[in-house]
Amino acid sequence: MQDVSVSYAKEHLEELVLRAARGEDVRIVVPDIGTAKLHVLPNVGSVVERKPGRWAGRFTVPARLFEPLNDDELGWLSGEQSP
């Protein structure tokens, strides 16, 4: 396990990440704060490609949602009336 300073880590970050990827333990030490340990996470494919229309047909929106609010609802939303 190697302890390195923040200034060294800034200059050699790519090297340190590659070493962590090989399984070495790398710790970045900040005297006033503490120590951070580098871990390499496996690619889990969490980034999903966005496709328009993927949710089409999965739920319905009630027509009432687009109607104007009545006076009671407006009063409640503005805080002038209690529900």
C-alpha positions in Angstrom: 0.0 0.0 0.0 1.3 3.4 -0.9 0.4 6.7 0.7 0.7 9.8 -1.6 0.1 13.5 -1.0 -2.6 15.4 -2.8 -0.1 17.4 -4.8 1.5 14.1 -6.0 -1.9 12.7 -6.8 -2.8 15.8 -8.9 0.3 15.3 -11.0 0.1 11.5 -11.3 -3.6 10.7 -11.2 -3.7 8.5 -14.3 -0.8 6.5 -13.0 -2.4 6.0 -9.6 -5.7 5.0 -11.2 -3.9 2.4 -13.4 -2.1 1.1 -10.3 -5.4 0.8 -8.4 -6.8 -1.1 -11.5 -4.0 -3.6 -11.2 -5.1 -4.3 -7.6 -2.6 -2.1 -5.7 -3.8 -0.2 -2.7 -3.4 3.5 -3.2 -4.2 6.1 -0.5 -4.3 9.9 -0.9 -3.4 11.6 2.4 -4.6 15.0 3.3 -3.1 16.0 6.6 -6.0 18.2 7.9 -8.8 16.1 6.5 -7.8 12.4 6.4 -7.2 9.7 3.9 -9.0 8.6 0.7 -8.4 5.2 -0.8 -8.7 4.7 -4.6 -11.0 1.9 -5.7 -11.7 0.8 -9.2 -15.3 0.0 -9.9 -16.2 -2.6 -12.6 -18.1 -1.4 -15.6 -21.7 -2.3 -14.9 -23.2 -0.7 -17.9 -25.2 1.7 -15.8 -25.4 4.2 -18.6 -28.6 3.5 -20.6 -28.9 4.9 -24.1 -31.8 7.3 -24.2 -34.5 6.4 -26.7 -37.5 8.7 -27.3 -40.8 7.0 -26.8 -39.6 4.2 -24.5 -42.3 4.9 -22.0 -45.1 5.4 -24.6 -48.2 3.5 -23.6 -47.0 2.6 -20.1 -49.2 5.1 -18.3 -52.0 7.4 -19.0 -52.4 11.1 -18.1 -55.9 12.1 -17.0 -57.5 14.8 -19.1 -58.3 16.7 -15.8 -54.6 17.4 -15.5 -54.8 20.0 -18.3 -58.0 21.7 -17.1 -57.8 25.0 -15.3 -57.9 24.9 -11.5 -61.1 26.0 -9.7 -61.1 28.7 -7.1 -60.9 26.3 -4.1 -57.8 24.6 -5.6 -56.2 27.9 -6.4 -56.8 29.1 -2.8 -55.3 25.9 -1.4 -52.2 26.2 -3.6 -51.6 29.8 -2.8 -52.0 29.1 1.0 -55.1 31.3 1.4 -57.3 28.3 2.3 -56.7 25.0 4.1 -57.5 21.8 2.3 
